[in-house]
Amino acid sequence: MCTYATVNAVVDGSAKGPGGRWFHVTDATVYFDHPVHAMAEHTLNIDLADPSRGPSSRVGVELTAASARELVDAINAALASAPAELTR
């Protein structure tokens, strides 16, 4: 069963793409659906991209639901451990 629920966010950061090349990312797309590569029935899929640079400026991640929740917890813990003035 597919949810077709897609969430988009404007982001500002960098990602390492094909060939180890770093590039600026401006867009994040998050959705829960069938994976392309991961060995799971459904995954949380995260695409980080700079659409202005074409399809080669994209990094995709497919995580199981449990792994995605662990990642959310790890991100929140890392942000909470930094001084507030650095995370504004």
GUMARMI-739217 format. One record per residue (C-alpha): residue number from 1; x, y, z. Coordinates in pm, 1 decimal. Layout:
# residues N
<atom seq="NUM" X="X" Y="Y" Z="Z"/>
...
//
This chain:
# residues 88
<atom seq="1" X="0.0" Y="0.0" Z="0.0"/>
<atom seq="2" X="140.4" Y="338.0" Z="-98.4"/>
<atom seq="3" X="66.2" Y="654.8" Z="95.6"/>
<atom seq="4" X="172.2" Y="898.2" Z="-178.3"/>
<atom seq="5" X="240.4" Y="1142.4" Z="106.5"/>
<atom seq="6" X="532.2" Y="1361.9" Z="7.9"/>
<atom seq="7" X="679.4" Y="1641.1" Z="218.5"/>
<atom seq="8" X="907.7" Y="1902.9" Z="67.0"/>
<atom seq="9" X="1141.7" Y="2134.9" Z="253.8"/>
<atom seq="10" X="1377.3" Y="2413.1" Z="154.6"/>
<atom seq="11" X="1722.7" Y="2332.9" Z="295.2"/>
<atom seq="12" X="2065.4" Y="2491.9" Z="291.1"/>
<atom seq="13" X="2361.6" Y="2257.6" Z="305.8"/>
<atom seq="14" X="2594.7" Y="2030.4" Z="113.4"/>
<atom seq="15" X="2590.1" Y="1667.0" Z="5.3"/>
<atom seq="16" X="2850.0" Y="1434.9" Z="-140.0"/>
<atom seq="17" X="2731.9" Y="1296.6" Z="-471.4"/>
<atom seq="18" X="2860.1" Y="1066.6" Z="-742.0"/>
<atom seq="19" X="3236.6" Y="1042.6" Z="-764.7"/>
<atom seq="20" X="3282.7" Y="1197.9" Z="-420.5"/>
<atom seq="21" X="3195.0" Y="1544.5" Z="-547.1"/>
<atom seq="22" X="3037.5" Y="1786.1" Z="-296.6"/>
<atom seq="23" X="2753.2" Y="2010.3" Z="-412.3"/>
<atom seq="24" X="2509.9" Y="2258.1" Z="-257.2"/>
<atom seq="25" X="2161.3" Y="2125.2" Z="-173.7"/>
<atom seq="26" X="1853.2" Y="2344.3" Z="-167.2"/>
<atom seq="27" X="1563.5" Y="2097.6" Z="-165.3"/>
<atom seq="28" X="1465.0" Y="1799.9" Z="47.8"/>
<atom seq="29" X="1188.5" Y="1558.7" Z="-46.7"/>
<atom seq="30" X="1071.6" Y="1304.6" Z="209.9"/>
<atom seq="31" X="820.1" Y="1028.5" Z="141.5"/>
<atom seq="32" X="724.9" Y="680.0" Z="262.3"/>
<atom seq="33" X="695.1" Y="435.3" Z="-26.6"/>
<atom seq="34" X="842.7" Y="129.8" Z="-193.0"/>
<atom seq="35" X="1222.3" Y="157.2" Z="-212.6"/>
<atom seq="36" X="1423.1" Y="135.4" Z="-532.1"/>
<atom seq="37" X="1721.9" Y="-41.8" Z="-379.5"/>
<atom seq="38" X="1679.6" Y="-114.1" Z="-5.0"/>
<atom seq="39" X="1575.4" Y="-466.0" Z="88.5"/>
<atom seq="40" X="1249.9" Y="-369.5" Z="262.9"/>
<atom seq="41" X="882.9" Y="-360.7" Z="168.1"/>
<atom seq="42" X="853.3" Y="13.1" Z="241.0"/>
<atom seq="43" X="1107.1" Y="276.7" Z="338.0"/>
<atom seq="44" X="1127.3" Y="639.9" Z="433.3"/>
<atom seq="45" X="1297.0" Y="795.6" Z="133.0"/>
<atom seq="46" X="1492.2" Y="1120.0" Z="154.3"/>
<atom seq="47" X="1616.9" Y="1302.1" Z="-153.6"/>
<atom seq="48" X="1851.3" Y="1598.9" Z="-114.6"/>
<atom seq="49" X="1902.9" Y="1795.6" Z="-433.4"/>
<atom seq="50" X="1985.4" Y="2116.0" Z="-614.4"/>
<atom seq="51" X="1734.6" Y="2103.4" Z="-902.9"/>
<atom seq="52" X="1903.0" Y="2396.2" Z="-1077.5"/>
<atom seq="53" X="2207.5" Y="2172.1" Z="-1142.1"/>
<atom seq="54" X="2018.5" Y="1883.1" Z="-1299.9"/>
<atom seq="55" X="1954.5" Y="1521.8" Z="-1196.3"/>
<atom seq="56" X="2319.3" Y="1444.2" Z="-1113.8"/>
<atom seq="57" X="2301.1" Y="1684.7" Z="-816.6"/>
<atom seq="58" X="2091.0" Y="1452.4" Z="-602.5"/>
<atom seq="59" X="2154.5" Y="1218.3" Z="-312.0"/>
<atom seq="60" X="1890.3" Y="963.9" Z="-215.7"/>
<atom seq="61" X="1854.2" Y="763.8" Z="105.7"/>
<atom seq="62" X="1613.1" Y="477.5" Z="176.0"/>
<atom seq="63" X="1566.7" Y="389.0" Z="545.2"/>
<atom seq="64" X="1343.7" Y="142.7" Z="723.9"/>
<atom seq="65" X="1088.8" Y="311.1" Z="950.7"/>
<atom seq="66" X="1285.5" Y="204.0" Z="1259.9"/>
<atom seq="67" X="1610.1" Y="340.1" Z="1114.8"/>
<atom seq="68" X="1440.7" Y="668.0" Z="1019.0"/>
<atom seq="69" X="1315.8" Y="711.0" Z="1375.8"/>
<atom seq="70" X="1665.9" Y="639.7" Z="1509.8"/>
<atom seq="71" X="1804.3" Y="903.1" Z="1272.5"/>
<atom seq="72" X="1546.8" Y="1160.4" Z="1390.0"/>
<atom seq="73" X="1644.3" Y="1088.1" Z="1752.5"/>
<atom seq="74" X="2016.1" Y="1117.3" Z="1668.3"/>
<atom seq="75" X="1963.8" Y="1448.8" Z="1487.9"/>
<atom seq="76" X="1764.0" Y="1588.5" Z="1780.0"/>
<atom seq="77" X="2027.4" Y="1470.6" Z="2029.5"/>
<atom seq="78" X="2311.2" Y="1625.5" Z="1829.1"/>
<atom seq="79" X="2127.0" Y="1957.6" Z="1801.6"/>
<atom seq="80" X="2037.7" Y="1952.8" Z="2172.7"/>
<atom seq="81" X="2403.6" Y="1899.3" Z="2266.0"/>
<atom seq="82" X="2518.5" Y="2214.9" Z="2085.9"/>
<atom seq="83" X="2497.4" Y="2563.1" Z="2239.8"/>
<atom seq="84" X="2164.7" Y="2725.5" Z="2149.1"/>
<atom seq="85" X="2332.4" Y="3025.6" Z="1986.8"/>
<atom seq="86" X="2494.5" Y="2793.9" Z="1730.6"/>
<atom seq="87" X="2169.5" Y="2623.8" Z="1623.8"/>
<atom seq="88" X="1948.9" Y="2922.5" Z="1546.3"/>
//
